[in-house]
């Protein structure tokens, strides 16, 4: 039997062996010699047609066993998922007013979704003021004998 890649004559060890060596087999896999596209006859009716997401080639699937839906080859699929523009993070800008001083702030960090103060000082001042009010209400509720009012706050 002759090797499909290099043409060298060899004795196959298995009934399905097509290549004389592992190098020829890897070359065939890398360069699309084993591609499903070669198996389907060009005269067969087109089952589905799509454009490859990576290279833009129009692919016409003619064989029912051909499972391609988005990419023309494994090479394009690997490149797409490795360097996809859709996968890259997009910076989202968000504007808000500081709860303490009212200053308008533009946040560009995508991890900073819950920020509501312009600075650490404003945050400390706001919580200090509100915690003091909360403690005063709880103390007044406990002094008046209303235990459940303190739990409501």
N, C-alpha and C positions, 0 to 999 in steps of 0.2 A: 504494500500500500504506500502511496505517496503522501507526504505532509501537505496540508492545504496551504500553509504559509510559505515554506522554503522550497517545497517540491522534492525534498530528500526522501529516498525510499527507506521505509522502516517496517518492522514487524510489530503490529499493535498488540498490547497486553490485554486489552479489553475490546469488546465488539463495537463500542461506540467511540473509541479513541480516534481522533482526527489529526493530532499533531505529534511530531516526532519527539518533542521535548517540552518542558515546562516553559521555557523561554518563548517558543512559538505559540503556546496556548495563551500566555500573558499578553503577547503582542496582538493576538487576535481579539482578545477581550478589550484591550486598550484602544484599538483602532476600529472597533465596530464590525469586525468580520463576522461575528456571531449575531449581528443585529437581526431582529425579527423582520425588519423592512425587506431584507433580501429574500425571505421565504415566500412572501405573498406575490402572486403573479400580477403584473401591471394591468391585465385585462379584467381582473375581478372588480365587482362593484364596490364603491366607496361606502363604508359603514358609517364613519364619522370623519369630520374634518375639523381641525383646530390649528391655531397658531402657537408655536413654541413660546413659552413665557420668557425664555432666556435669549434666544437668537432671532426669534421672529419668523422662522421658517414655517411655511404652511405644510402641515402634515396630513396626509390622507391615509386613514387606516382602512385596510382592505381585508384583514384577517380577524376572525372572531377571537382568536387566542391572543391577539395583540392588545395589551392592557394600557397602552399609552393614552393619557388624557390631557396632559399639560405640557409635556416636554418631548422633543424629537428623539432624544437619546439620554442615556445615563450620564454622559459627560455634561450635557446642558443642565440636567437636574442637579448634579453635584455642584456645579459652578453657581447655579441660582441660589441654592440654600446656603452656600458658603459666603457669597458676596451679594446678597439680596438687598436692594434699597428698601423694600417693604419691611424688612425685619429690623432695620436700624431705628433707634429711638428718635422721636421727634420732640423738640423742645416746645413745651406748651407755656405760653405767657399768661399770667393771671394777675389782675389788678385787685387790690383791696385797700380798705381804709383801716388804719390801726384802731383797735378798740379803746385805747387809752388816750392818745393825743389827736387822732383823726387824720394823721398824715397819710397821703396816698403812696402806696408802695407797689412796685412791679416785681413779681416773682418770676424768675426764669428757670429755677431748678425744678425738674419734674418730680423729685422726691419731696418737695416742700409744699404739698397740697393743703395741709391743715394749718398753716401758719396764719395767725391773726394779729400779731403785734409787729411793729416796725423794728423793735430792738429788744434786747434782754432787759434793759432798764424799764421800759414800758410794761413788759410782762410782769416783772417783779412788783412794780408799783400797783398795777391793776389787781393782781392776786392778793397782795397785801391789804389793799383797800377792801376788796370783796370778802376776803376771809375774816377781816375784823368785823364787818357788818354781819356776816353769818354767825360768828361767835357771839356777838351781842344779842342777836335774835334768839339763839339757842339758850343763852343764859337767862333771858327774859322769860322764855317759855318754861324753863325748869324752875325758875323762882315763882312763877305763877301757879305751879302745880300741874300744868298741862304737859304731860310726858309725850303725848302723841304729836304735838305741834313741833317738837324738836326733830322728830323723825321725818316729818314732811319736807323739811328743808333739805 
